[in-house]
């Protein structure tokens, strides 16, 4: 929902367990366990340390995520982020200087949609500065 503020887990907050919600969420603290936001966006902020399997419409990683990311829409790994785990999504965006270690499985776009250029697994599609291992 554009213009609507996201719920925030602050820098000093530590959560161990299961986080579920029906609104966008910004994590700046520590979360260990699982995060499920079926039709919403999860943002792992630049100060965040998330050790969880996450599931959301869109997942944006600016900090550290250790765990698998499942997105019905897009996963974005921003500059300076560090992710270890597998990605299952329709679209993937990896900025320069993002670090990723894991496997990627991109779902086939729905009928009528054009595949995104980022789904092409060619060496020329790999941004310089991004590190892949797995």
Beta strands, then each sheet from edge to edge (+ up, - down):
strand 1: 7-9
strand 2: 14-20
strand 3: 25-27
strand 4: 30-44
strand 5: 49-61
strand 6: 64-66
strand 7: 69-71
strand 8: 74-77
strand 9: 82-84
strand 10: 87-89
strand 11: 91-94
strand 12: 99-101
strand 13: 104-106
strand 14: 131-133
sheet 1: 1+ 3+ 4+ 2+
sheet 2: 1+ 3+ 4+ 5+ 6+ 9+ 12+ 14+
sheet 3: 1+ 3+ 4+ 5+ 7+ 10+ 13+
sheet 4: 1+ 3+ 4+ 5+ 8+ 11+
end
